[in-house]
């Protein structure tokens, strides 16, 4: 591996990498705007120019490959002069609207203005005014803030392959725009907001909602499909405000789908279930959560006494973490050893495939399987053994052998429809869910559950990768984390710990280590949230 010297520090580099990425990988912060490791290198912003001994002029560090023994200077007089000049040119027409800009606090223009800019502007003429544009369903463009790094344009060509954005005009009249009649509405459109190093491209949903320095973030996994996209949930005061991509080279790289980006809205939904209910004298009656849970178990035990073993079932939702699915299966089998375990509905569609517009290579795929943990629940059901079926087989059954069941939901939308399948119309039903639907309205016992962002666990994606996630916010008042409920009903001592359950399940569950703020060793040192 080549070794280079940067501002007096010796660093070891990967083969065939550029100077800038080598510095970032080594933890050395150096200025850049247009560079991104997932996009082509255009070297247009010029703030990353550095001095390399043996080369008579400054060179763009993002475009210059390292070679063994190279000596690089970012703090030489020539390099520093370039940094100050570049910042001065960028700020000539930039508006002084940091107090009302959503990017304030995570803006490279702010950071570099402080570190490399001048204390006062020498520009006395009127600034060029450019319009604010509505470029898509989710994205606003504040043209006067744009520094023409062209990351967004390159993304729509090289990743989404949809090419909605282009550069219009020249000089100080240059602007990013959309082609006529072609708005930025592709299913990866929100990534251009993450890519923008300044406050030019903004998310309509997050606009004026929170100051970024107030937000905390928790590593999580996408709940909307089997892809297992790695994300950060950013929240404050118990409410999620936005979702950002988290780099994982083997899963989603730097990108996430818009479905993933806005999945948190279901967590904040005003119609979340909050009140435990049980049926008394034919009418649903509000009660305490403990009362409802104890009633559910007592009734299920009585049904086994009255009808014998094999009369119970449990629907294990593919929205559940593996740990909770195992506990629910264990709970129902502790009541009825011959209970049927049912894999909950798995909505499926076609994969959405995105390709590079220039060379036709696949860049991103949104899975058509619209649940995150079908494979994980199937693995748990295999571990538990006994009678196991999928949901379609279960509702097609006319034997009438099952008399009661425990049904877990947790889907982000109505998953059961307006007409209950025949096996779910009769019998005693315990329902755990987060949003109202026909099943919750017909439940004999209703237990408000926690959404994925409110609990810890692990999911297995379509590739077989087991990935852990943590709770970002607490469930709403009146709702309970399902794992805690099962843990208590099983009579286990101590507090519920998803990690302990995971370890008890053995391989490959123990490999699902919860990600930390530090990215995986050997991956590019690059995070959207810092831009």
Secondary structure, DSSP 4 states (H G I P E B T S, - for coil): --EEEETTEEEE--TT-BHHHHHHHTT-----SS--TTS-----S-TTEEEETT-SS-EETTTSB--TT-EEESSSHHHHHHHHHHHHHHHSS----GGG-TTTTS-HHHHHHHHHS-SS----SPPPP--EEE-SSSEEEEGGG-----HHHHHHHHTS----EEEESSGGG-EEEEPTT--S-STTTTHHHHH-SSSSEEETTTTTT--GGG-EEEEEE-SSSTT--EEEEEEETTEEEEEEE--BTTTTBT---HHHHTGGGGTT-TTB----EEEETTEEEE--HHHHHHHHHHHHHHHHHHH-TT-EEEEE-TTS-HHHHHHHHHHHHHH-TTPEEEEPP--B-PPEEEE-TTT--EEEEE-SB--S-HHHHHHHHHHH-SSEEEHHHHHH--S----EEEEE---SS--S-SS--HHHHSSEEEEEESB--HHHHT-SEEEE---GGGS-EEEE-TT--EEEE---SPPPTT---HHHHHHHHTT--S---HHHHHHHH-TTGGG-PPP-SSPPTTS----GGG-
